[in-house]
Amino acid sequence: GNPAAEAENKELKKTVDKLTLANETLLSKTKRQIDMLELEVEKHRPGGAGGGDAAPQADTGASTAALHKIQAQLEGEVTARARAEKEVGELKGKLEKQKAELEAAAGKAQGSSEAKDEIKKLQKELHERDKAVGLSKQALKAAEEDATTAKNHLERQVLGLEQEASRVKQEGSTQLQEIRGKIKKHGRKVLQDLANLRASQQAVKAATAELQVGITPAMKEFYQPLKKHLAKYEKVNSGWAEKYKKEVAERKRLHNLVLELKGNIRVFLRVRPSLPHETGEGVENAVFFPDERPDLEENTIAIYDEAKGTEKIFEWDATFGSTSKQEEVFQEVEALVTSVLDGYNVCIFAYGQTGSGKTYTMEGSDTEKGINPRTLERVFELIGEKSRDYSYTLEFTVLEIYNEDIKDLLDPKAGKKCEVRQGPEGNFVQDLKLFEVKNFEEVNKLWSDAKKNRTTFSNNINEHSSRSHLVISLYVRGTNLASGVQSFGKLHLVDLAGSERLSRTNATGDRLKEAQNINKSLSALGDVIAAAANKNGHIPYRNSKLTHVLQDSLGQDSKTLMIVQTSPCTRDVAESICSLQFASRARAVELGQAKKNLSQGAKKK
């Protein structure tokens, strides 16, 4: 082989490869530019992606800019095409030159068989390269024709865009002229209306000022005698209002005196408010007071049974609505506290269905104290006020009646049996531990200890339902330091377990037994009240532990107050009516005039 010829062949191959690559690059670049030109034309075509409902002036500007851009791209394409043709020509000339040189070299090496074979091989490769160049030229020519076609198409679209822009511009100008004419026309009318409105406003102001000048003396002349008559009427009326207040107070005093002489069980009604968890059907208000129903008299309420379509009216010694405060209830109860210090037996108990608010009324909360703490605290306050003339000894107990068993909450020993016995000072509970107390703080501490031992569970009606009857007792022995007369009073504060229908509580097992015993003892309480109301010779106090413990308070020589609690909701109407009917029967019971428990002791020397 000839080294020089081989080097030239290699150089020739490189040149042919470079030419082929240049042709392919030119074809690819031309195709991309054509695609971009078509995309740009589609983008600016009327109604295309760049269309929309913009203002006519904006459309015209955008179309003109697009046309300039397309023309610039076409001019760039023509320039690129000319540059590519020039490069192809140069490459073609160079290839022809190298071909001639190759043929000359082949003539010189004609005598060598190896050179001949190499020349044939190179000629074959050159032929293939010529063929590839021919195909590239054909592709380039086709690309040029496609570019020319695209250019013509684009020029037609550009012409269409220019015509559309001209039309839109003309229409926009026409619409703008119409709008300006309307604004000018209506603007004059608005200005005229504003001027008329200002004139009317000034006229009204002038008329108002004139009216004030004319009417002020007349108003003074009219109101002067009216004020005198009103002042006279208010003076007379204030006297009658004062008389009415005194009359109401006197009527209440006489009513309480009659009740005291008869020994009636006084009954207060309190309706709890609706609770946050009470939602849905059946929570509408079913209990109405005189301030809601003008046809109702003082201290009466009406309860509506929606299921039966009937209404019942009840009268009480005092009523407290759902917005009543603990202080208001205690003000009505406070008078009984003095009675205990004077030697009377006093019993205050709360009655009602489960979840009706009995425990809240009796115990209250940390911020809203109930009857129990207020009463006990008031006892010690009164003792302090009487300390110069009287001396007192007080004993405190707390018990519960659970499943007909008496449990000492201040000494809850297992197996301890507490039974009711009869003594010289009335009924008492044997083996019940009594604690002497000297102030309210000692009572409060004992009560805190007792609460921990009380039996409560949850049921379907109340999350913390009291499952027992709770009895707080304070035994008060007093001595008149001047006369030596001694007194002995008992104060029972009772929070009864809730009455309930077993079908609503879904009680089973131990809870069912508890509910049955609760209902049994409350039924026995009802029997005692019915027998007392009918003035029967025998009153069945011993039918339950509850009535046996409270015999002194439910019998003669005692002052008894029942607070009946109810729910306001329509779904609880059946239970509420049962409670109200029970309390109404209790209100009719006449126990006879209460008597003081007094005895003569040694006088102070």
C-alpha positions in Angstrom: 0.0 0.0 0.0 0.9 3.6 -0.5 1.0 5.5 2.8 0.4 8.8 1.1 -2.7 7.4 -0.6 -4.0 5.9 2.6 -3.7 9.3 4.3 -5.5 11.0 1.5 -8.3 8.4 1.6 -8.7 8.9 5.3 -8.9 12.6 4.8 -11.4 12.1 2.1 -13.6 9.9 4.4 -13.5 12.6 7.0 -14.6 15.2 4.5 -17.4 13.1 3.2 -18.6 12.4 6.8 -18.5 16.1 7.5 -20.6 16.8 4.4 -23.1 14.2 5.4 -23.4 15.5 8.9 -23.8 19.1 7.6 -26.6 18.0 5.3 -28.4 16.1 8.1 -28.1 19.1 10.5 -29.4 21.4 7.8 -32.4 19.2 7.1 -33.2 18.9 10.9 -32.8 22.6 11.4 -35.0 23.4 8.4 -37.8 21.1 9.6 -37.7 22.6 13.2 -38.0 26.1 11.8 -40.9 25.1 9.6 -42.7 23.6 12.6 -42.1 26.7 14.7 -43.4 28.9 11.9 -46.6 26.8 11.6 -47.1 27.0 15.5 -46.6 30.7 15.5 -49.2 31.1 12.7 -51.7 28.9 14.6 -51.1 30.9 17.7 -52.0 34.3 16.1 -54.8 32.9 13.9 -58.2 34.6 14.8 -60.1 32.6 17.5 -56.9 30.7 18.3 -55.0 30.4 21.7 -53.9 34.0 21.4 -57.4 35.3 20.5 -60.1 35.8 23.2 -62.3 38.8 23.8 -59.6 41.5 24.3 -60.3 45.1 23.3 -60.0 45.9 19.6 -57.0 48.1 20.0 -55.1 45.4 21.9 -55.9 42.8 19.2 -54.7 45.0 16.4 -51.3 45.7 18.2 -50.8 42.0 18.9 -51.5 41.0 15.3 -49.1 43.6 13.9 -46.3 42.4 16.3 -47.0 38.8 15.2 -46.7 39.7 11.5 -43.4 41.5 12.0 -42.0 38.5 13.9 -43.1 36.0 11.2 -41.5 38.1 8.5 -38.3 38.3 10.4 -38.3 34.5 10.8 -38.9 34.0 7.1 -36.0 36.3 6.2 -33.7 34.5 8.6 -34.7 31.2 7.0 -33.9 32.5 3.5 -30.5 33.6 4.7 -29.8 30.3 6.4 -30.9 28.4 3.2 -28.4 30.5 1.0 -25.6 29.9 3.5 -26.3 26.1 3.5 -26.3 26.0 -0.4 -23.0 27.9 -0.4 -21.5 25.4 2.0 -22.8 22.4 0.0 -21.2 24.0 -3.2 -17.9 24.4 -1.5 -18.0 20.9 -0.2 -18.9 19.6 -3.6 -16.0 21.4 -5.3 -13.6 20.1 -2.7 -14.9 16.6 -3.2 -14.4 16.9 -7.0 -10.9 18.1 -6.4 -10.1 15.3 -4.1 -11.7 12.8 -6.6 -9.4 14.1 -9.4 -6.4 13.8 -7.1 -7.4 10.3 -6.3 -7.7 9.4 -9.9 -4.2 10.8 -10.6 -2.8 8.9 -7.7 -4.5 5.8 -9.1 -2.8 6.3 -12.5 0.6 6.5 -10.9 0.0 3.3 -9.0 -1.6 1.4 -11.9 1.2 -1.2 -11.9 0.5 -2.4 -8.4 -2.3 -4.9 -7.9 -2.7 -3.9 -4.2 -3.1 -0.2 -5.2 -5.6 -1.2 -7.8 -7.7 -3.0 -5.2 -7.4 -0.1 -2.8 -8.4 2.3 -5.6 -11.5 0.2 -6.4 -12.4 0.1 -2.8 -12.0 3.9 -2.5 -13.9 4.4 -5.7 -16.8 2.3 -4.4 -16.8 4.3 -1.2 -16.6 7.5 -3.2 -19.6 6.3 -5.3 -21.6 5.7 -2.1 -20.6 9.1 -0.8 -21.7 10.7 -4.1 -25.0 8.8 -3.8 -25.5 10.1 -0.2 -24.7 13.6 -1.3 -27.2 13.3 -4.0 -29.9 12.1 -1.6 -29.0 15.0 0.7 -29.4 17.5 -2.2 -32.8 16.0 -3.0 -33.8 16.3 0.7 -32.6 19.8 0.8 -34.5 20.6 -2.4 -37.6 19.1 -0.9 -37.1 21.1 2.3 -36.7 24.3 0.2 -39.9 23.5 -1.6 -41.7 22.9 1.7 -40.3 26.1 3.1 -41.5 28.0 0.0 -45.0 26.5 0.4 -45.0 27.3 4.1 -43.9 30.8 3.3 -46.7 31.3 0.8 -49.2 29.9 3.3 -47.9 32.2 6.0 -48.1 35.2 3.8 -51.7 34.4 3.0 -52.5 34.1 6.8 -50.6 37.3 7.5 -52.7 39.1 4.9 -55.9 37.6 6.5 -54.7 38.8 10.0 -54.0 42.2 8.7 -57.5 42.4 7.2 -59.1 41.0 10.4 -57.1 43.5 12.5 -58.3 46.4 10.3 -61.9 45.2 10.6 -61.7 44.9 14.4 -60.0 48.3 14.7 -62.8 49.9 12.7 -65.6 48.2 14.7 -63.9 49.1 18.0 -63.7 52.8 16.9 -67.4 52.7 16.0 -68.4 51.2 19.4 -66.1 53.6 21.3 -67.9 56.5 19.6 -71.3 55.1 20.5 -70.3 54.7 24.2 -68.9 58.2 24.4 -72.2 59.5 22.9 -74.3 57.6 25.5 -72.1 58.8 28.4 -72.3 62.4 27.2 -76.1 62.1 26.8 -76.8 60.5 30.2 -74.2 62.4 32.0 -76.1 65.7 31.3 -79.3 64.1 32.7 -77.5 62.9 35.9 -76.0 66.3 36.5 -79.5 67.9 36.1 -81.0 65.3 38.6 -78.3 66.1 41.1 -79.0 69.8 40.8 -82.7 69.2 41.3 -82.0 67.0 44.3 -79.8 69.7 45.9 -82.6 72.2 45.4 -85.1 69.9 47.0 -82.8 69.3 49.9 -82.4 73.0 50.5 -86.2 73.5 50.3 -86.8 70.7 52.9 -84.2 72.3 55.2 -85.9 75.6 55.0 -89.4 74.1 55.6 -88.0 72.1 58.6 -86.5 75.2 60.1 -89.8 77.1 59.6 -91.8 74.3 61.1 -89.5 74.2 64.2 -89.9 77.9 64.7 -93.7 77.6 64.5 -94.2 74.4 66.5 -91.9 74.9 69.4 -94.1 77.4 71.3 -97.2 75.2 70.6 -95.4 72.1 72.0 -94.4 74.0 75.1 -98.0 75.2 75.6 -99.2 71.6 75.2 -96.7 69.8 77.3 -96.6 72.1 80.3 -100.0 71.2 81.7 -99.4 67.6 80.6 -96.2 67.4 82.7 -98.1 68.8 85.7 -100.8 66.1 85.4 -98.2 63.4 84.9 -96.3 64.5 88.0 -99.6 64.5 90.0 -100.5 61.1 88.7 -97.0 59.7 89.5 -97.3 61.0 93.0 -100.7 59.4 93.5 -99.6 56.2 91.8 -96.4 55.9 93.8 -98.5 55.9 97.0 -100.7 53.0 95.5 -97.6 51.1 94.4 -96.2 51.3 97.9 -99.5 50.2 99.3 -99.5 47.3 96.9 -96.1 46.2 97.9 -97.0 46.3 101.6 -100.2 44.4 100.8 -98.3 41.6 99.0 -95.9 41.3 101.9 -98.7 41.2 104.4 -100.6 38.7 102.3 -97.5 36.5 102.2 -97.0 36.8 105.9 -100.5 35.8 106.6 -100.3 32.9 104.2 -97.2 31.6 105.9 -98.9 32.1 109.3 -101.9 30.0 108.2 -99.5 27.3 106.9 -97.6 27.4 110.1 -100.8 27.1 112.1 -102.0 24.2 109.9 -98.6 22.7 109.9 -98.7 22.2 106.1 -95.7 20.8 104.2 -94.5 23.8 102.2 -93.6 23.0 98.6 -91.3 25.0 96.3 -90.9 24.2 92.6 -87.7 24.6 90.8 -87.2 23.9 87.1 -83.6 23.3 86.0 -82.3 24.8 82.7 -81.7 22.8 79.6 -78.3 21.1 79.6 -75.7 21.4 76.8 -76.0 17.7 75.8 -79.8 17.9 75.4 -80.3 18.2 71.6 -82.6 16.9 69.0 -86.3 16.0 69.4 -88.0 16.3 72.8 -86.0 19.2 74.3 -88.6 21.9 73.7 -89.9 23.8 76.7 -92.9 22.2 78.4 -93.1 24.2 81.6 -94.5 27.8 81.6 -94.4 30.5 84.3 -96.6 33.6 84.8 -94.0 35.8 83.1 -94.5 33.7 80.0 -98.2 33.2 80.3 -100.2 36.2 81.6 -103.2 34.0 82.2 -101.3 32.2 85.1 -101.5 33.5 88.6 -98.6 34.1 90.9 -96.7 31.0 92.0 -98.5 28.8 89.5 -97.1 26.9 86.5 -98.5 25.2 83.5 -97.1 22.0 82.0 -98.0 20.8 78.6 -98.2 17.1 77.7 -97.6 17.1 74.0 -98.3 13.3 73.6 -101.7 13.6 75.2 -102.4 17.2 74.0 -103.4 18.2 77.6 -102.2 20.9 80.0 -102.1 20.8 83.8 -101.8 23.8 86.2 -100.2 23.5 89.6 -99.9 26.0 92.5 -96.9 26.2 94.9 -95.7 28.2 97.8 -92.8 29.5 95.7 -91.6 28.9 92.2 -88.1 29.2 90.6 -87.6 29.1 86.9 -84.6 27.8 84.9 -82.7 31.1 85.3 -83.1 31.3 89.0 -80.0 31.6 91.2 -79.0 29.6 94.3 -79.2 32.8 96.4 -82.8 33.4 95.4 -83.8 29.9 96.6 -82.0 30.2 99.9 -83.7 33.5 100.7 -87.0 31.7 100.8 -85.4 28.9 102.9 -83.5 31.0 105.4 -86.3 31.6 107.8 -86.3 27.9 108.7 -82.8 28.2 110.1 -83.9 30.4 113.0 -86.6 27.8 113.8 -83.9 25.1 114.5 -82.2 27.4 117.0 -85.6 28.0 118.7 -86.1 24.3 119.3 -88.1 23.1 116.2 -87.6 20.0 114.1 -86.9 21.2 110.6 -86.6 19.1 107.4 -85.7 20.3 103.9 -85.7 17.7 101.2 -85.4 17.7 97.4 -87.6 15.4 95.4 -87.7 14.7 91.6 -86.8 12.3 88.8 -83.2 11.4 88.1 -81.3 14.2 86.5 -83.8 17.0 87.5 -81.2 19.0 89.5 -81.9 17.9 93.1 -78.2 17.5 94.1 -77.3 20.9 92.5 -80.1 22.6 94.5 -79.1 21.0 97.8 -75.2 20.9 97.4 -74.5 23.3 94.6 -71.0 23.7 93.2 -67.7 25.3 94.2 -68.9 28.7 92.8 -72.6 28.4 93.4 -73.3 27.0 96.9 -76.5 25.2 97.4 -79.0 25.0 100.3 -76.9 22.6 102.5 -73.7 24.7 102.9 -75.6 28.0 103.0 -78.0 26.7 105.7 -75.2 25.2 107.9 -73.1 28.4 107.5 -76.0 30.6 108.5 -76.7 28.5 111.6 -73.2 29.4 112.9 -73.6 33.0 111.9 -76.8 33.2 114.0 -75.2 31.4 116.9 -72.5 34.1 116.9 -75.1 36.8 116.9 -76.9 35.2 119.9 -73.8 34.3 121.8 -74.4 37.0 124.6 -77.8 35.5 125.5 -77.6 31.8 124.4 -75.0 29.0 124.4 -75.3 26.1 121.9 -73.9 22.6 121.5 -74.1 21.1 118.0 -73.6 17.6 116.7 -73.3 16.6 113.1 -74.0 13.3 111.2 -74.2 12.1 107.6 -75.9 8.9 106.6 -77.2 7.3 103.4 -79.9 4.8 102.8 -78.8 2.4 100.1 -80.8 -0.7 99.2 -82.8 -0.3 102.4 -79.6 -0.4 104.5 -78.4 2.6 106.6 -74.7 3.5 106.0 -72.8 5.9 108.3 -70.8 8.0 105.8 -68.6 9.4 108.6 -67.7 5.9 110.0 -68.2 3.5 107.1 -67.1 0.3 108.8 -67.7 -3.0 107.0 -70.5 -5.0 108.7 -71.7 -2.1 110.8 -75.5 -2.3 111.3 -77.4 1.0 111.9 -81.1 0.7 112.9 -83.7 3.3 113.7 -84.8 3.4 117.4 -87.3 5.4 119.4 -85.9 7.6 122.2 -87.1 10.3 124.6 -86.2 13.0 122.0 -87.7 11.2 119.1 -86.3 8.7 116.5 -82.6 8.2 116.3 -80.2 5.9 114.4 -78.4 3.5 116.8 -74.6 3.3 116.5 -74.6 6.4 114.2 -71.4 8.4 115.0 -72.1 12.0 116.0 -69.4 14.6 115.8 -69.5 17.8 117.9 -68.8 20.8 115.8 -68.0 24.4 116.8 -67.8 26.2 113.4 -68.7 25.8 109.8 -65.1 24.9 108.8 -65.3 21.7 110.9 -68.7 20.8 109.3 -67.3 21.4 105.8 -64.3 19.1 106.5 -66.6 16.3 107.7 -68.9 16.8 104.7 -65.9 16.4 102.4 -65.0 13.1 104.0 -68.6 11.9 103.8 -69.0 12.7 100.1 -66.2 10.4 99.2 -68.2 7.4 100.6 -71.5 8.1 98.9 -72.8 5.7 96.3 -73.2 7.1 92.9 -73.2 5.5 89.4 -74.1 6.5 85.9 -77.2 5.4 84.0 -78.9 6.3 80.7 -80.4 9.5 82.2 -77.7 10.9 84.4 -73.9 10.5 84.2 -73.5 10.7 88.0 -76.8 9.5 89.4 -77.2 9.4 93.2 -78.1 5.8 94.0 -79.0 6.4 97.6 -81.0 8.8 99.9 -78.6 11.2 101.6 -79.5 12.7 105.0 -77.4 15.4 106.7 -78.4 16.0 110.3 -77.5 18.8 112.7 -78.7 18.4 116.3 -78.8 21.7 118.1 -79.0 22.1 121.9 -79.4 25.6 123.2 -79.6 27.2 126.6 -81.0 30.7 127.4 -78.3 32.1 129.7 -80.8 34.3 131.6 -83.8 32.0 132.1 -82.0 28.6 131.9 -84.6 27.3 129.4 -83.2 24.7 127.2 -84.1 23.9 123.6 -83.4 20.9 121.3 -83.9 21.2 117.5 -83.1 18.8 114.7 -82.2 19.9 111.2 -82.4 17.3 108.4 -81.2 18.2 104.9 -82.2 15.4 102.6 -81.2 14.7 99.0 -83.5 11.9 97.8 -82.4 9.4 95.2 -84.0 10.1 91.8 -87.3 8.5 90.9 -87.0 6.7 87.6 -88.7 4.5 85.1 -86.7 1.3 84.6 -87.4 1.3 80.9 -85.5 4.6 80.5 -82.5 3.8 82.6 -81.9 0.3 81.1 -80.8 -0.9 84.5 -79.7 -4.5 85.0 -78.1 -6.5 87.8 -77.1 -4.4 90.8 -78.4 -1.2 89.2 -81.8 -2.8 88.7 -81.9 -3.8 92.4 -80.9 -0.3 93.4 -83.6 1.2 91.2 -86.3 -1.1 92.6 -85.3 -0.2 96.2 -85.3 3.5 95.4 -88.7 3.4 93.8 -90.0 1.2 96.7 -88.8 3.7 99.4 -90.2 6.7 97.4 -93.5 4.8 97.1 -93.5 4.3 100.8 -92.9 8.1 101.2 -96.0 8.6 99.0 -98.0 6.3 101.2 -97.0 8.2 104.3 -98.0 11.5 102.8 -101.3 10.1 101.5 -102.1 8.7 104.9 -101.2 12.0 106.6 -103.3 14.0 104.1 -106.3 11.7 104.8 -105.6 12.0 108.5 -105.6 8.2 108.9 -105.2 6.8 112.4 -102.2 4.7 111.3 -99.4 6.2 109.2 -97.0 3.5 107.8 -93.6 5.1 108.7 -92.0 1.7 109.2 -92.6 0.5 105.6 -89.2 1.8 104.6 -86.0 3.0 106.3 -86.4 6.4 104.7 -89.8 7.2 106.2 -88.7 5.7 109.5 -85.7 8.0 109.7 -87.7 11.0 108.7 -90.7 10.2 111.0 -90.0 13.2 113.2 -90.0 15.6 110.2 -93.0 14.1 108.4 -95.1 13.9 111.6 -96.4 16.5 114.0 -94.3 19.1 115.8 -92.1 19.8 112.7 -91.6 22.3 109.9 -91.1 20.5 106.6 -90.1 22.0 103.2 -90.2 20.0 100.0 -88.4 21.3 96.9 -89.7 19.5 93.9 -87.3 19.5 90.9 -88.3 19.0 87.3 -86.8 19.0 83.8 -88.1 21.6 81.3 -88.0 19.2 78.3 -91.0 17.8 76.6 -89.5 14.3 76.5 -89.5 14.2 80.3 -93.1 15.4 80.7 -94.5 12.1 82.0 -91.9 11.9 84.8 -92.3 15.6 85.6 -96.1 15.4 85.9 -95.7 12.4 88.3 -93.3 14.4 90.5 -95.6 17.5 90.4 -98.7 15.4 91.4 -96.8 13.8 94.2 -95.6 17.2 95.5 -99.1 18.6 95.1 -100.5 15.9 97.4 -97.7 16.6 99.9 -98.6 20.3 99.9 -102.1 19.4 101.1 -100.9 17.5 104.2 -101.6 19.3 107.5 -99.2 18.2 110.2 -100.6 20.5 112.9 -98.9 23.5 114.4 -95.2 22.8 115.1 -94.1 22.9 118.7 -90.8 23.8 120.3 -88.9 21.2 122.2 -88.2 23.1 125.4 -87.2 22.1 128.9 -86.4 24.0 132.1 -82.7 24.0 133.1 -80.6 25.8 135.7 -80.6 29.6 135.4 -77.3 31.5 135.0 -76.2 32.8 138.4 
